[in-house]
């Protein structure tokens, strides 16, 4: 099979601009014409392996940047969008996808942007699209697209954070205590825990006049550790974070602020759970969640997020995805990571999903074997968490955090519930009633979008009603 063509004009253009050189100057250094480089930057010509090698040799180019610049995030992310039931009747193979990106990269990118905007409108995050102010995607969808473009793995941030963690471990038994010392000794910034009545309605505040990072006593220990590590990232990884934010070319200030916040949280996790050490511990313990939480002094949500980032070349962890939702079924966080799981694209958590059981507090973890498309099976591990460890009386909010992993990999996890969960038949769930095409479902509350209701007056079935033009699922 011929090598796949790489269209990465945006990455090359941003890289050249960061170098501060013209198209003509870069073209000369690569031994190509300026017009040909212009076509590459406009995604009208693919990058050849020879040009990539010249970029590496003559400009110290990092080839990992190419993955982040593929139209629509590349084949996997385009396939993720096409898995929506909206496209159920369309059959596209991997070769079709490769040809689409190769022949019309602009159209692939346009499709991805239009679909993301459509999804954000369906989720009620923006319904007006006729004005100039609303012509771009909503900031949350925009940032998620950028995160998934990188598969939620930012190698440069991981490397910097790992170096910081190793320096800290030289003189400290645990990293959180070392972060506090580093802030105090290197940056003249102390961390002060304030009484709740003084902190009022904020949890963390930077007071540069007093040279203090002020933290409310209401925060639990993992949240306090992350607040300090996040501030360390703002001081020691500013240049790298600025470069990632600028390179993303996000449309609004809100999107840029959200993406910066994500990167600061990413850095904090990478300091508290440094990549190589964390991956070794995860593999040695069989991804024992409770043990890892205690060893690294983190919450389940922090652990779950970190598990979606283990995509280092040559040292990959198990490919997890993560979803967080509240009691109303509102999804506030979703990361596909390296799993490319459709679970990260559910519209509303299905009422049949056993993840809801985690809110009842019956089990430490609510495990379910689910299938979304009657083809691939996934195991989900759900756990109840509260915002910053706060109770609802203290102003916290309850959420369910779900980790998902492909069924064939679930056996690698060490847990007493594994065998019981694996013995269960697959639980057919959907991506939300308005996007689900399952016919015989007693939990259905609404028909799929675009499907007319069929009411049967003389008979009653388990499902509340049928709908017209059923496809794919029985």
N, C-alpha and C positions, 0 to 999 in steps of 0.2 A: 504493500500500500504506500502511495506517495506520502511524503511528509506533509503535515498540515501547515497551511500558510498562516503566517502571523501578521495581523494588522494591528499596529500599536502606534498609530500616528500621534495620539495625544501624549503618550509617554515620551516619545522622542522629542516632540515639540517642547514639552515642559522641561525636559532634561537640557535641551539646547539653550532655552531661555535662562535656566538657572546658571548655566556656564557663562552667559552673557556674550554669546557669539552669534554671528549672522548665519543664515542658511548657506550662504556662499562659503564662509570660512569652514563650517562643519563639512560641507560637501567636499571641499578640497582635501580635508584631512581623511575623509573616507574614500577618496578616489572615485567619486561619482559626481554627476552634474548637479548643479543647484536645482534645476527643474525636476530631476528625479527625486531628490530629497523632499522637494515641495509636494510631490505626489505621495510620497511615503507619509508625510505629516498629515496629509488630507485623507489618509486611508484609501487611496486609489491605487497603491502599489504595496505588496507585502514586503516584510523585512526578510532578507535572505540570511542564512547562517553566516555567510562571509561578512556581511555588513555588521551583524551583531558582534562578531569577533573583533572587527576593527574598532567598534565602539568601546569594547572592553579594553583592548590594548592601548588605544590612543586617548581615551577620555575617562577611563576607570568606570565604565558604565556597569550598573548592577542589573543583570538580566532578569532578576526577580521582579523588576518593575514592569516587565512586559505582561505578566499575568494580570496585573491590575488595570491594563488598558485595553483588553479585548472587548470588542463591541458587545454591549449588554452583559459584560462580566464573563464572556466566554460560553462555550457549548453547554457546560453544566448548568449555569444560571439561566440560559435561555430555555433549556429543557425543563428546568424547575417551573418557569412561568407557563410553558406549554402543557404542563401536567394539570393545569386548572381544568375542571370539567367543562368550562366554556369552550375548550378546544378538543372535547372528547372524540369528536368524529374525524379529527385530523391526525393522520399517522405520519410522523416524521422520524426517520431513522437517523443514526449518528452521522452517516454520510450526507444525508440531506442537510443536516445542521451545519456540517463543515462547509458544504458548498454554498449555503446561504451566507455564512460569515465571509467566505472567500470572495463570492461574486458581488455581494451587496452589503458590505459592513455598515454603511450608513443606515440602511433599512433595518438591519438587525438592532442597531442601537436605538433607532426611532421606535421600533416595536417595544423594546424593553422599557423605554421611558414612558410610552403611552400606556402600557399595561400597568406599570407601577402607579401612574397617576389615576388610572381607572380603579385600582384596588384601594388607593387612599380615599377616593370619593365614596366607594362602596362602604368603607369603614366609618363614614361620617366625619372624616377629618378635613373635609373641604369639598363643598359641592358646587361652588361657583368657579367656572373656568372661562368665563367670557371676558373678564377684565384683565388688564395687563398685570395687575398685582398678583393675580392667581394663575398666571400662565404657566408657571413652573410647578413641579411636583411639591407635595407638602414636605416640610423639612424632615419629618420622621422617616417617611418612605425614601427620601433622597439620601439620608445618612445610612439607612439600612442597605440601600443599593451599593453605596461605597464600601461599607464594611464587608458585604458578601463578595464584592469584587476582589477583596484581599483574602477571602475565606476566613476572615477574622483572625488573621495571623500577620503581625507586623514585625518582621524579622529584626529590623534595626532597633526597634524599641525593646524587643526581647533581649538582644545582645547587650544593650546599654544597661538595662535593669539587672541582668545576670551579673555583669561586671560589678555593679554597685553592691549587689547582694554578697558577692564573694569578698569584697573589701570589708563589708560590715561583719561577716562571719569570722574574720580573723581575730577580732577582739570581743565578740559577743556570743553568748550561748544561744540566743534566739534573735531573729531578724527584727521583729517589731521594736525591741529595746534598742537595737543598734540604729534603727531609723531615727529614733528620738535623739540619740547622741549625735548622729551625723547632722541633723537639723540644727542642733544647739552649737556644736563645735565648728562646723564648716560654714554654716549660714547665719549664725547668731540668731536663731529663731527657736524659742522655747514653745513647748506644748503645755497649755494650762487647761485643766478640767474645771469648768465653772458649774456652780449650782444651777439647777433647773430654773429657779425663779429669776436668776440674773440673766441666764441665756435666753429666757423668754421663748419666742417661737422659732429660733434658728438653732441648728445643730452644730454647724462648724462655721467659724468666721476667722478671717485673717486680719489681724490688727498690726499693720506695719509700724505704726507709731510706737506701740509697746513691744514690738518685735515678738509677737505671740501668735500662735495658732490656737485659737480658743475653741474648746470642744465641750459640748453639753454633757453633763453627767448621765443624761438619759441614754446616750449611745452605749451599746454593748461593746465588749472588748474587740471583736472583729471589725466593727464599724470604726472604732477609734484607731485601730492599726491602719486601716485603709485610708483614713483621713490624713494621717501623717505621711504615709507612703505616697499618696496622691500629691501632697504639697511638695514632697521631695522631687517628684516627676516634673512639677511646674518649674522647679528651680534648675534641675540638672538635665532635663531632656527637652527643654524649651525649643531649641533649634530644630531637632528632629520632628517634634510635634508640629511646629510651624510649617515645616516643609511638607508634611503629610497633608495638613489642612489646606495649604496653598495649592498643592498638586491635585487635590480633589476637585477643584474648580466648582464648588457648590454654589447654588444660585442665590442663597440668602444668608444674611447674618445669623439668623436663627439656626440654619443648618450647619454653618461653620462652628457655632458655639456648641451645638449638640455633638458634633463630630470631635471637637477638641475635648469635651468632657469624656466621651467614650475612650479616647486615647489616653487621657490621664488615668482613668480607671484601669485601663489595660496595663499601663506602666505600674500602677500600684500592685496589681495582681502578679505581675512578672517579678517584682521585687520580693513580695511576701512568699510567692511560690516560684522561685527561679527555675527556668525551663528544665535544664538537665537533671537537677536534683529532684524536682517534682515528678518528672517523667519516670525516673528510676524508682521513686517511692510508689507511684501509681502501679507500675508493672510488678514490682516486688510484692505488693499487697493485694494484687488482683483487683485494683480499683476499689478498695474497701473505703467507701465514702466516709463512714464515721471515723475510722482511723486516720484518714487523711485530714479530715477537719480538725481533729485534735492535734495531729503532728504539726500542722502549719498554722494553727490558731485562726481558722477562717470559718465563715458561715457556709451553709450548704449552697446558698446562692452564689457566693464568691467562688466556691469550689466548682460549681456547675459551669459558670462562665469560663473559668480557666480551662476546664476540660474541652471546651469547644475551640481552643486556640492552639492545640498541640499539632501544628502542621509544619514543623521545621523539616527541611529537606534532609533525608537520611536519618531522621530521628522523630518519626511521627508516632503520636499516641493513637488510641482508638478514636474513630470518628464519631463524636457525639454531636447532637443538636440540642438546643435549649429553648424552652418557651416558658414565659411567666404570665399568669393571668390572675385576675381577682375573682371574687365571688359572683360578680355580675357578668363574668365571661369576657371582660375587656383585656385584650392582650397588650401588655406594656413592654415586653422584651422578647425578641426572637432572634436566634442565631443558628444558621444551618451549619457553620463551620466547614469541616471537610466531609461531612456526611452527605450533603446535598439532599437532605431528607425533606419530603413534602410536609412533614409535621411542622416545620418552621413556617409554612405558608397557610396554615389553617386560618379561616376567616373568623370563626367563633368556635370555641371548644365544644365538641360534640357532647350532648348530655349522656351518651352511652359510655363515654370515656371514664375509666376507673380513676383517673387522675383526680376527679372531683372528690373522691373519698378522703384525700389528704386533708381537706378542710375539717372533717369530722374528728381528726386526731385519733382515729382508731388504730392506725399502724404508724410506725416510724416512717415507712415508705409504702406508697401505694403503687404496686407493680401491675402492669397490664401488657398483654400481647395484642397488638392492634394491627389492622391493615386498613389502608385508605383507598387502595385501588384494586383490591382482590388479587394483587400480584406479589408485591414485596411486603414482608412482615417486619414490624418494628416492636421492640420492647421499650416501654416507657417506665421511668422511675420518678414518681412524684413525691414532693415533700412540702409540707406547710411551712411558710416563713412569714415574718413580719418585718415591716420597714425599719431598718437600723436596729432590729431587736426590740422595738417599742411595742407595747400593748396598744389596743385601740383606745383605752382610757388615756394613754400618754400621747395620743396623736398619731399612732402608727396605723398601718393598713395591712390587712392580711392578704397574702398571695399564695398561689400554688406555683412552685418552680418544678418544671418537668425536664428531665434528661431523656433523650431518645437515642437508641442505638439499633442498628440493623439486627434482625433476629439471629442471623447466623453468627454474630459476634457476641451475643448476650452471654453465652456460656463461659466467656473469658472473665466475667465479673465474679468476684468472690462475695457471695451473699447466701445466707441460709434459706432465702426464699427463692433462689434461682430454679431449683428443680420443680418446685410446685408451680411457679409461674410458667415455666417452659411446657409443663404438661397441659396447661389450659388450651382450649381451642382459640383460634384467633378471634378477636373481638372486632367486628366490622364497624368502624366509625367513619364519620364524614368531616369535611372541612368547614361545616356550617350549613344549616338547612338551605339557605338561598344559593349555595354552590354545590350541594350534594345531590347526586342523581340516583341514590338508592330508593327503590320503590317501596318495598315492604319494610317500613320502619315505623314502629309505634311511637317513637320519640320525636318524630317530625312535627315541627310547629308551623312551617311555611313551605310552599313549593319552591323548586329552583327558579331562579330568575329566568324569565322568558318561557316558562312552561305553564300552560293553562291547567287549572284545577278540573278534575273530572269527578263529579259528584254522582254517587250511585244511591238513588232513593230507596230501592227495594232490598238492598243488602248492606251488610256491615262487615268491614274487614278490620284487621288489627291496626293497619295504618289509618291515621285520621282521614286521609283522602288520597286519591291517586292523582297523577298528573299526566298530561299529554306528551306524546313523542318521547317515550323512555328510550334511553340508550345505555349500552355498556353494562350496567349493573342490574342484577336480578334480585 
